[in-house]
Amino acid sequence: MASQALYKLPEDAVWFVTGSSSGIGLALAKLIASHPTHRLVATARDSSKLATEIAATTPERVHTVDLDVTSDKSIAAALDSAVSKFGRVDVLVNNAGYGLMGDAESALQPEDHAKARQVVETDFWGTATLSLHAVRVFRDENPKTGGPVGGVVLNVTSLGGFAGFPGSAFYHAAKFAVEGFTESVSKEVRPEWNVHFCLVEPGGTRTNFAGAGTMQWLSPHPAYAAADTPTRLLEGYVKNPDMQKTWTPAERVAMAMYQVVARAKEKALPSRLPLTAGAWQVIKADIAAVDKELEEVKELSFSVEVDNTNEAGTFLEKTFN
């Protein structure tokens, strides 16, 4: 359940965006850089590649930083650089990451096992570590320069952070982990810290996500070679240029991400923000399916109780939901 507290985005807000070199990250970085008063910390593994990609590279408002989200030292240095430049950070956008598709069983082979571990290291641990550093900065650093205490964390997961599909088991594992982590941490922070979290769940978005550099592939497993195997069907869809043309432009997703923060002064930030009609519809259908299944197993679920004395669920529901 999302916090009902409001958040007022400062006029001179500092946005820290990971993965700013392409896709949604680049679109959002351009949007923030074009704003007359907002400030931007744009990051990439090699920030020199950002100079020609971001529209309004005004030195006093745009700061580019090298960031490897798999390195704790790099994460700390990037945030320290942002605070040194602007005195604070108001919005962290955890967008950096990539996809991994293929047959999960292939990960039993050493090379593919390493790929599976690496996508979790990047997509989950990078996001988690940055989120925790952001809480620290929001609470401890922002007030030092007269800025408002608090801030917003937008953790970009995707539809794949809520619903699982064939051929992306380790990617889903990482994104599901981000969702669980974010739900938990959002309930740990104290109200007076003014820290807000939102999970952004884009559906099909027109980026180079399925292209070289942002999508990796596990080795084909012979047991799953048949053309009608679910993973082969989904791979065909993802690789189809005609299908990709129907996906939503990254600029529209970026604008919605900006708007959900900007309007938080009047309408509290949602815990989840599906972006695209398809993402919203799939999530709604998943919720309905889970609800139906819960009703079907209700009798068995309740049968393990001893005189209805187990109060764990009641305590958790009343205290934290």
C-alpha positions in Angstrom: 0.0 0.0 0.0 1.4 3.4 -1.0 2.1 6.1 1.5 -0.6 8.8 1.5 2.0 11.5 2.3 2.5 14.2 -0.3 5.8 15.3 -1.8 6.6 18.7 -3.2 9.2 18.7 -5.9 11.5 21.7 -5.5 11.7 24.2 -8.3 15.4 23.6 -8.6 15.2 19.8 -8.0 18.2 17.7 -8.6 17.5 14.5 -10.5 20.0 11.7 -10.5 19.4 9.3 -13.4 21.2 6.1 -14.0 21.5 4.6 -17.5 21.3 8.0 -19.1 23.0 6.9 -22.4 20.0 5.3 -24.1 16.3 4.4 -24.0 14.2 5.7 -21.1 17.2 7.0 -19.2 18.3 9.2 -22.1 14.7 10.4 -22.8 14.3 11.4 -19.1 17.7 13.0 -19.0 16.9 15.2 -22.0 13.6 16.1 -20.5 15.2 17.2 -17.2 18.0 19.0 -18.9 15.5 21.0 -21.0 13.7 22.2 -17.9 14.6 25.8 -17.1 15.3 25.3 -13.4 15.7 21.6 -12.7 19.2 20.2 -12.4 20.5 16.8 -13.7 23.1 14.3 -12.7 23.3 12.0 -15.8 25.3 8.8 -15.4 26.7 6.1 -17.6 29.6 3.7 -17.4 31.4 6.1 -19.7 30.0 9.6 -19.1 32.0 11.1 -22.0 29.5 9.5 -24.3 26.7 11.5 -22.7 27.9 15.0 -23.9 26.4 14.8 -27.4 23.3 12.9 -26.2 21.8 15.3 -23.7 20.2 18.4 -25.2 20.9 21.2 -22.8 24.3 20.4 -21.4 24.5 23.6 -19.4 27.4 23.2 -17.0 25.7 24.9 -14.1 22.6 22.6 -14.4 23.9 19.4 -15.9 26.5 17.2 -14.3 27.8 14.0 -16.0 29.3 11.2 -13.9 30.8 7.8 -14.5 28.8 5.1 -12.8 29.2 1.3 -12.7 26.2 0.1 -10.8 27.9 -3.2 -10.0 30.6 -1.4 -8.0 29.8 -0.1 -4.5 32.8 2.2 -4.7 31.6 3.7 -8.0 28.1 4.2 -6.6 29.3 6.0 -3.5 31.7 8.2 -5.6 28.9 9.1 -8.1 26.5 10.2 -5.3 29.3 12.1 -3.5 30.0 13.9 -6.8 26.4 14.9 -7.2 26.2 16.2 -3.6 29.5 18.1 -4.1 28.2 19.7 -7.3 24.6 20.6 -6.3 24.5 20.2 -2.5 21.7 17.6 -2.6 19.7 15.0 -4.6 15.9 15.2 -4.7 15.0 12.4 -7.1 16.9 9.1 -7.8 15.9 7.3 -10.9 17.2 3.7 -10.9 17.0 3.0 -14.6 20.3 1.3 -15.5 20.0 -2.4 -16.4 19.6 -4.9 -19.2 17.7 -8.0 -20.2 18.7 -11.6 -20.4 16.7 -14.1 -22.4 16.9 -17.8 -23.1 16.2 -21.2 -21.6 16.7 -21.1 -17.8 18.1 -24.6 -17.8 21.0 -23.4 -19.9 22.3 -21.6 -16.7 23.5 -25.0 -15.5 26.4 -24.4 -17.8 29.3 -22.3 -16.4 29.3 -19.5 -19.0 25.5 -19.1 -18.8 25.5 -19.4 -15.1 27.8 -16.4 -14.9 25.4 -14.5 -17.2 22.5 -15.3 -14.9 24.3 -14.1 -11.8 25.5 -10.9 -13.5 22.0 -9.8 -14.5 20.9 -10.1 -10.9 24.0 -8.3 -9.7 23.3 -5.4 -12.1 19.5 -5.2 -12.1 18.9 -5.9 -8.5 22.0 -5.2 -6.4 22.8 -2.0 -8.3 19.3 -0.7 -7.7 19.2 -1.8 -4.1 22.6 -0.2 -3.2 21.8 3.1 -4.9 18.4 3.2 -3.2 20.0 2.9 0.2 22.5 5.6 -0.5 19.7 7.8 -1.7 17.8 7.4 1.6 21.0 8.5 3.4 21.4 11.6 1.1 17.8 12.5 1.4 17.8 12.4 5.1 21.3 13.5 6.1 22.8 15.6 3.3 19.9 17.5 1.8 19.1 19.7 4.9 22.8 20.7 5.2 22.5 23.1 2.3 19.1 24.5 3.3 17.2 22.1 0.9 14.2 20.2 2.0 14.7 16.9 3.8 13.6 13.9 1.8 13.2 12.9 -1.8 11.8 10.3 -4.3 13.2 7.0 -5.5 11.8 5.8 -8.9 12.9 2.2 -9.3 12.3 1.1 -12.9 11.4 -2.6 -13.0 9.1 -3.2 -16.0 6.0 -5.3 -16.5 8.5 -8.1 -15.9 8.8 -7.0 -12.3 5.3 -8.1 -11.6 4.4 -10.8 -14.1 6.7 -13.6 -15.3 7.0 -14.8 -18.9 8.9 -17.7 -20.5 12.6 -17.1 -21.4 13.5 -14.4 -18.9 13.7 -16.3 -15.6 16.8 -14.5 -14.2 15.7 -11.1 -15.5 12.4 -11.6 -13.7 14.2 -12.8 -10.6 16.1 -9.6 -10.5 13.1 -7.3 -11.2 10.8 -9.2 -8.7 13.6 -8.8 -6.2 13.6 -5.0 -6.8 9.9 -4.9 -6.2 10.0 -6.8 -2.9 13.0 -4.8 -1.7 11.3 -1.5 -2.6 8.1 -2.5 -0.8 10.0 -3.4 2.3 12.3 -0.4 2.4 9.4 2.0 1.8 7.9 0.7 5.0 11.2 1.0 7.0 11.7 4.7 6.5 10.3 7.1 9.1 7.6 9.5 8.0 9.6 12.6 9.0 12.3 11.7 6.6 9.9 12.5 3.7 11.2 9.7 1.6 9.0 8.3 -1.2 9.3 5.2 -3.4 7.5 4.3 -6.7 8.0 1.2 -8.8 7.8 2.1 -12.5 6.6 -0.8 -14.7 6.9 0.0 -18.4 5.4 -2.4 -20.9 6.7 -2.6 -24.5 8.8 0.5 -24.9 10.6 1.6 -28.1 14.2 1.5 -27.0 17.2 -0.6 -28.0 16.4 -2.9 -25.1 16.2 -5.9 -27.4 19.4 -4.8 -29.3 23.0 -5.3 -28.8 24.4 -4.1 -25.5 21.1 -4.1 -23.6 19.9 -7.6 -24.2 22.0 -10.7 -23.6 21.2 -14.3 -24.5 21.7 -17.6 -22.9 22.9 -20.4 -25.1 20.1 -22.4 -26.8 19.2 -25.6 -24.9 18.5 -28.6 -27.2 15.5 -29.7 -25.1 13.7 -26.4 -25.9 14.5 -26.2 -29.6 11.0 -26.8 -31.0 9.5 -23.7 -32.7 6.3 -23.9 -30.5 8.2 -23.9 -27.2 7.1 -20.8 -25.2 10.5 -19.2 -25.1 11.0 -19.5 -28.9 7.6 -17.9 -29.4 8.4 -14.9 -27.1 11.9 -14.6 -28.7 10.3 -14.3 -32.1 8.0 -11.5 -30.8 10.8 -9.6 -29.2 13.1 -9.8 -32.2 10.4 -8.9 -34.7 11.0 -5.3 -36.0 7.4 -4.9 -37.0 6.3 -5.7 -33.4 8.8 -3.3 -32.0 7.4 -0.5 -34.1 4.1 -0.8 -32.1 5.8 -0.2 -28.8 5.5 3.1 -26.9 8.2 5.8 -27.5 10.6 6.1 -24.6 9.9 9.8 -24.5 6.3 9.2 -23.5 7.3 6.9 -20.7 9.9 9.5 -19.5 7.2 12.2 -19.4 4.9 10.0 -17.3 7.7 9.4 -14.9 8.3 13.1 -14.6 4.6 13.8 -14.2 4.0 11.3 -11.4 6.7 13.0 -9.3 5.6 16.6 -10.2 2.0 15.9 -9.3 2.9 14.2 -5.9 2.3 17.6 -4.2 -1.4 17.0 -4.8 -1.7 13.3 -5.3 0.5 10.9 -3.3 3.0 8.8 -5.3 1.6 5.4 -6.1 3.6 2.3 -5.0 3.4 1.0 -8.6 3.0 2.8 -11.9 2.4 0.5 -14.9 3.2 2.4 -18.1 1.4 1.4 -21.3 -2.1 0.0 -21.6 -0.7 -3.5 -22.0 1.3 -3.4 -18.8 -1.8 -2.1 -16.8 -4.0 -4.8 -18.4 -1.6 -7.7 -17.7 -1.1 -6.7 -14.1 -4.9 -6.3 -13.6 -5.4 -9.8 -15.1 -2.7 -11.3 -12.9 -4.2 -9.8 -9.8 -7.6 -11.2 -10.8 -6.1 -14.6 -11.4 -4.4 -14.6 -8.0 -7.6 -13.5 -6.3 -9.5 -16.4 -8.0 -6.9 -18.9 -7.0 -6.8 -17.7 -3.4 -10.5 -18.3 -3.1 -10.1 -21.8 -4.5 -7.5 -22.7 -1.8 -9.0 -20.7 1.0 -10.4 -23.8 2.9 -7.0 -25.6 2.7 -5.1 -22.4 3.7 -7.3 -22.0 6.8 -7.2 -25.7 7.7 -3.7 -25.4 9.1 -4.7 -23.0 11.8 -5.0 -24.1 15.4 -8.2 -22.5 16.9 -7.5 -19.4 14.8 -4.9 -18.2 17.2 -2.1 -17.4 14.7 -2.1 -13.6 14.7 1.0 -13.1 12.4 -1.0 -12.3 9.3 -3.4 -10.0 11.2 -0.5 -8.1 12.8 1.3 -7.6 9.5 -1.8 -6.5 7.7 -3.0 -4.0 10.4 0.5 -2.6 11.1 2.1 -2.3 7.7 -0.7 -2.2 5.1 
